[in-house]
């Protein structure tokens, strides 16, 4: 199911970095040391926003990477 809050995700398995682009803010964050199993579960989750909030947000160190000034 497409997420209303998460526009896009990318995962680098070698670095264990999950990049998440948010719809509302247009911001992209990188979450560090995310295990491949966590990304696989996130990708497979029916409610991606809920999975993100319960299993990724506040569980991994993150940093703001970019802001899309053209976000709605």
matplotlib code that plots the C-alpha trace (Angstrom):
import matplotlib.pyplot as plt

x = [0.0, 1.4, 2.1, 0.5, 3.5, 6.5, 7.2, 10.2, 12.8, 16.2, 18.4, 22.2, 22.8, 26.6, 26.4, 23.1, 21.7, 18.0, 17.0, 13.5, 11.8, 8.7, 5.7, 4.6, 8.0, 9.9, 12.8, 15.1, 16.6, 19.2, 18.8, 22.1, 22.8, 19.4, 19.6, 18.5, 15.7, 14.2, 14.3, 12.7, 9.9, 9.4, 9.2, 6.7, 4.6, 1.0, 1.0, 4.5, 4.0, 2.9, 5.8, 8.2, 6.9, 6.9, 10.2, 12.5, 11.8, 13.5, 15.2, 18.1, 20.5, 19.5, 20.4, 18.7, 20.3, 18.3, 15.2, 13.1, 11.9, 9.3, 7.4, 3.7]
y = [0.0, 3.4, 5.6, 9.0, 10.3, 8.5, 9.4, 7.2, 4.9, 3.6, 1.2, 0.7, -2.8, -2.4, 0.8, -0.3, 3.2, 3.7, 6.9, 8.1, 11.0, 12.5, 13.7, 16.7, 18.3, 17.1, 16.3, 13.3, 11.6, 8.9, 6.4, 4.6, 1.0, -0.3, -4.1, -5.6, -7.5, -4.2, -2.7, -5.9, -5.7, -2.0, -2.6, -5.4, -3.6, -2.8, 0.5, 1.9, 5.1, 3.0, 0.6, 3.5, 5.2, 2.0, 0.4, 3.0, 6.5, 7.0, 3.6, 4.5, 7.5, 9.8, 13.0, 15.4, 15.0, 17.2, 19.3, 19.5, 23.1, 22.0, 19.9, 20.6]
z = [0.0, -0.8, 2.1, 2.5, 4.6, 3.0, -0.6, -1.2, 0.5, -0.5, 1.4, 1.1, 2.5, 2.6, 4.7, 6.5, 5.7, 5.1, 3.3, 3.7, 1.8, 3.5, 1.5, 3.6, 4.3, 1.2, 3.6, 3.3, 6.3, 6.5, 9.3, 10.3, 11.2, 10.1, 9.8, 6.4, 8.2, 9.5, 6.0, 4.5, 7.1, 6.5, 2.7, 3.2, 5.8, 4.8, 6.8, 6.1, 8.2, 11.2, 10.8, 10.5, 13.6, 15.7, 14.5, 12.9, 14.2, 17.6, 17.2, 15.0, 14.7, 11.8, 10.1, 7.7, 4.3, 2.0, 1.7, -1.5, -1.8, -4.3, -1.9, -1.6]

ax = plt.figure().add_subplot(projection="3d")
ax.plot(x, y, z, "-o")
ax.set_aspect("equal")
plt.show()
